[in-house]
Amino acid sequence: MLFFTAVAVISLSGFFFTYLRFFPDFDRFRVVIHIHFMAFICWFLLLVIQPVLIRKRQYLLHRKLGKLSWLLAPVLVVTILLLVKDKVQRELDVSAGAAAMTAFIGLLDVVSFSVCYSVAMINRHNVRWHVAFIIGATLIVFNPGMSRVFNHFRPGSGLPAAVILPFIVPLIIITVEKLRFKRPVLKSPYLLFVLLWLAEILLLMTIPQTDFWKHLVIKFAS
């Protein structure tokens, strides 16, 4: 619970610089931004509440509230895609390379979040795998807000932090599981998440720089 609470607070801090500080003058923002923010808040509220319900043995309420995620996850995916498209269109006027990178990061976020969420829900009766991939999905939606916080205090530090954190958290959990519970590392769902994230980073280092991807982004954004 403390982990999810910390993640929620940091993410909200990221929204503060680009959204919340303009309160109550929210008319400047499009409706999709409000929808994205509300879905985001509801997602993190669920993450904080659900462990408390499990600890208090409120399993029925836990399951009922968990069904809200079936609505929140698609809303997050759609709004992320729409916001990324808007940002890509703005960046194309300045730099095709920057637009290509933004588009690929957005696509990776949507795909990786969807995969992690799907694995978590398919394994909802397997607590270890369910929790592992809920954490994975949360790290992915957490990254943009955390990046904004880092960039605010040290410009340019957001992207490295977003790359490194999804490695650090599961590796810490793997280490704790191995030392404390003697669980095999190779069978850990957290190791699978690390490998998936590593594959994403390798793709991020190669695909956005290709002419094929740049032309594809220009074609679809225009």
C-alpha positions as a printed NumPy array, in Angstrom:
array([[  0.   ,   0.   ,   0.   ],
       [  2.82 ,   2.416,   0.822],
       [  4.379,   1.766,  -2.59 ],
       [  1.169,   2.586,  -4.448],
       [  0.538,   5.645,  -2.257],
       [  4.027,   6.994,  -3.004],
       [  3.529,   6.361,  -6.712],
       [  0.185,   8.197,  -6.651],
       [  1.645,  11.221,  -4.848],
       [  4.592,  11.525,  -7.244],
       [  2.321,  11.125, -10.267],
       [ -0.013,  13.836,  -9.007],
       [  3.011,  16.065,  -8.551],
       [  3.763,  15.54 , -12.238],
       [  0.231,  16.596, -13.145],
       [  0.587,  19.697, -10.987],
       [  3.098,  21.371, -13.302],
       [  1.101,  20.838, -16.497],
       [ -2.504,  20.7  , -15.274],
       [ -3.424,  21.213, -11.613],
       [ -1.632,  24.537, -11.142],
       [ -4.043,  26.148, -13.611],
       [ -7.033,  25.475, -11.326],
       [ -9.744,  26.791, -11.617],
       [ -8.916,  27.984, -15.142],
       [ -9.377,  24.564, -16.742],
       [-11.202,  25.867, -19.813],
       [ -7.862,  26.047, -21.617],
       [ -7.7  ,  22.235, -21.674],
       [ -9.497,  19.889, -24.041],
       [-12.084,  17.449, -22.72 ],
       [ -9.787,  14.481, -23.396],
       [ -7.276,  15.838, -20.875],
       [ -9.941,  16.023, -18.151],
       [-11.085,  12.471, -18.94 ],
       [ -7.498,  11.214, -18.871],
       [ -6.844,  12.901, -15.534],
       [-10.006,  11.497, -13.928],
       [ -9.271,   7.971, -15.189],
       [ -5.725,   8.324, -13.927],
       [ -6.919,   9.433, -10.467],
       [ -9.43 ,   6.582, -10.262],
       [ -6.726,   4.084, -11.246],
       [ -4.445,   5.19 ,  -8.433],
       [ -7.298,   5.342,  -5.922],
       [ -8.01 ,   1.708,  -6.736],
       [ -4.36 ,   0.836,  -6.259],
       [ -4.339,   2.394,  -2.795],
       [ -7.717,   1.008,  -1.706],
       [ -7.439,  -2.571,  -2.999],
       [ -4.533,  -3.704,  -0.749],
       [ -6.37 ,  -2.265,   2.255],
       [ -9.455,  -4.31 ,   1.396],
       [ -7.362,  -7.468,   1.078],
       [ -5.706,  -6.802,   4.428],
       [ -9.147,  -6.377,   6.019],
       [-10.418,  -9.524,   4.267],
       [-13.029,  -7.598,   2.308],
       [-12.614,  -9.892,  -0.675],
       [-16.069,  -9.375,  -2.193],
       [-15.713,  -5.59 ,  -2.209],
       [-12.169,  -5.989,  -3.573],
       [-13.518,  -7.984,  -6.523],
       [-16.364,  -5.549,  -7.173],
       [-14.081,  -2.521,  -7.168],
       [-11.572,  -4.397,  -9.309],
       [-14.186,  -4.613, -12.064],
       [-13.929,  -0.829, -12.439],
       [-10.494,  -1.375, -13.926],
       [-12.154,  -3.013, -16.938],
       [-13.503,   0.462, -17.726],
       [-10.509,   2.514, -16.574],
       [ -7.882,   0.592, -18.564],
       [ -9.489,   1.2  , -22.004],
       [-10.131,   4.854, -21.125],
       [ -6.468,   5.298, -20.181],
       [ -5.342,   3.626, -23.413],
       [ -7.606,   5.703, -25.659],
       [ -6.813,   9.014, -23.961],
       [ -3.062,   8.291, -24.026],
       [ -3.27 ,   7.639, -27.769],
       [ -5.222,  10.843, -28.384],
       [ -2.842,  12.948, -26.301],
       [  0.197,  11.405, -27.977],
       [ -1.303,  12.113, -31.4  ],
       [ -1.803,  15.786, -30.482],
       [  1.763,  16.08 , -29.206],
       [  3.184,  14.371, -32.299],
       [  1.32 ,  16.755, -34.592],
       [  2.741,  19.75 , -32.719],
       [  6.27 ,  18.371, -32.758],
       [  6.201,  17.614, -36.482],
       [  6.322,  21.358, -37.16 ],
       [  9.605,  21.537, -35.231],
       [ 11.371,  18.184, -35.519],
       [ 10.404,  14.971, -37.298],
       [ 12.886,  13.103, -35.098],
       [ 11.28 ,  14.326, -31.873],
       [  7.816,  13.502, -33.213],
       [  8.943,   9.992, -34.164],
       [ 10.362,   9.423, -30.683],
       [  7.198,  10.719, -28.981],
       [  5.007,   8.515, -31.156],
       [  7.053,   5.412, -30.427],
       [  7.161,   6.054, -26.679],
       [  3.39 ,   6.53 , -26.684],
       [  2.881,   3.325, -28.646],
       [  5.167,   1.398, -26.293],
       [  3.331,   2.77 , -23.26 ],
       [ -0.039,   1.69 , -24.613],
       [  1.121,  -1.769, -25.691],
       [  3.096,  -2.497, -22.52 ],
       [  0.312,  -1.218, -20.246],
       [ -2.254,  -3.305, -22.12 ],
       [ -0.087,  -6.433, -21.959],
       [  0.647,  -6.027, -18.239],
       [ -2.987,  -5.331, -17.41 ],
       [ -4.169,  -8.301, -19.48 ],
       [ -1.678, -10.664, -17.82 ],
       [ -2.711,  -9.349, -14.386],
       [ -6.402,  -9.919, -15.037],
       [ -5.94 , -13.315, -16.672],
       [ -4.021, -14.331, -13.526],
       [ -6.33 , -12.569, -11.054],
       [ -6.684, -15.821,  -9.08 ],
       [ -2.906, -16.149,  -8.834],
       [ -2.041, -13.442,  -6.316],
       [  1.677, -13.293,  -7.045],
       [  1.307, -12.913, -10.814],
       [ -1.703, -10.624, -10.474],
       [  0.12 ,  -8.225,  -8.15 ],
       [  3.341,  -8.379, -10.172],
       [  1.706,  -7.241, -13.395],
       [ -0.545,  -4.686, -11.702],
       [  2.724,  -3.197, -10.414],
       [  4.124,  -3.419, -13.947],
       [  1.112,  -1.651, -15.46 ],
       [  1.296,   0.984, -12.735],
       [  4.982,   1.674, -13.365],
       [  4.161,   2.321, -17.006],
       [  1.382,   4.852, -16.354],
       [  3.488,   6.303, -13.54 ],
       [  6.433,   7.082, -15.802],
       [  5.089,  10.194, -17.589],
       [  4.177,  11.965, -14.344],
       [  7.461,  11.019, -12.723],
       [  9.356,  12.261, -15.796],
       [  7.667,  15.655, -15.543],
       [  8.687,  15.923, -11.886],
       [ 12.312,  15.068, -12.686],
       [ 12.386,  17.415, -15.676],
       [ 11.001,  20.253, -13.564],
       [ 13.854,  20.074, -11.084],
       [ 16.538,  18.923, -13.53 ],
       [ 15.707,  19.331, -17.235],
       [ 16.56 ,  16.263, -19.286],
       [ 16.568,  13.84 , -16.357],
       [ 13.012,  12.595, -16.888],
       [ 13.721,  10.126, -19.695],
       [ 16.649,   8.35 , -17.963],
       [ 14.558,   8.074, -14.794],
       [ 11.641,   6.636, -16.787],
       [ 13.95 ,   4.05 , -18.344],
       [ 15.669,   3.005, -15.11 ],
       [ 12.814,   2.877, -12.564],
       [ 10.91 ,  -0.05 , -14.148],
       [ 14.123,  -2.045, -13.807],
       [ 14.844,  -1.024, -10.211],
       [ 11.461,  -1.808,  -8.62 ],
       [ 11.04 ,  -5.41 ,  -9.877],
       [ 14.714,  -6.19 ,  -9.294],
       [ 14.365,  -5.094,  -5.674],
       [ 11.293,  -7.318,  -5.302],
       [ 13.11 , -10.256,  -6.937],
       [ 16.   ,  -9.825,  -4.507],
       [ 13.697,  -9.663,  -1.473],
       [ 11.773, -12.735,  -2.65 ],
       [ 14.997, -14.674,  -3.152],
       [ 16.598, -13.727,   0.172],
       [ 13.519, -13.819,   2.363],
       [ 11.249, -16.433,   0.775],
       [ 13.814, -18.499,  -1.213],
       [ 11.715, -18.168,  -4.349],
       [ 13.435, -19.162,  -7.638],
       [ 14.404, -16.13 ,  -9.696],
       [ 13.822, -17.765, -13.069],
       [ 10.165, -18.441, -12.218],
       [  9.493, -14.928, -10.986],
       [  6.811, -12.883, -12.793],
       [  8.914,  -9.829, -11.963],
       [ 11.773, -11.249, -14.015],
       [  9.4  , -11.606, -16.955],
       [  8.442,  -7.962, -16.583],
       [ 12.13 ,  -6.955, -16.501],
       [ 12.754,  -8.875, -19.732],
       [  9.727,  -7.274, -21.391],
       [ 10.919,  -3.831, -20.327],
       [ 14.434,  -4.586, -21.603],
       [ 12.969,  -5.553, -24.979],
       [ 11.054,  -2.253, -25.067],
       [ 14.174,  -0.218, -24.331],
       [ 16.095,  -2.016, -27.092],
       [ 13.264,  -1.233, -29.513],
       [ 13.246,   2.387, -28.32 ],
       [ 16.952,   2.67 , -29.087],
       [ 16.524,   1.469, -32.681],
       [ 13.066,   1.913, -34.25 ],
       [ 12.383,   5.676, -33.817],
       [ 15.593,   6.597, -35.667],
       [ 14.678,   4.646, -38.806],
       [ 13.381,   6.406, -41.909],
       [ 10.572,   3.846, -42.115],
       [  9.196,   4.827, -38.71 ],
       [  9.583,   8.566, -39.364],
       [  7.695,   8.3  , -42.657],
       [  5.016,   6.205, -40.968],
       [  4.543,   8.798, -38.214],
       [  4.358,  11.65 , -40.735],
       [  1.807,   9.748, -42.786],
       [ -0.531,   8.921, -39.911],
       [ -0.127,  12.222, -38.027],
       [ -0.969,  14.265, -41.084]])
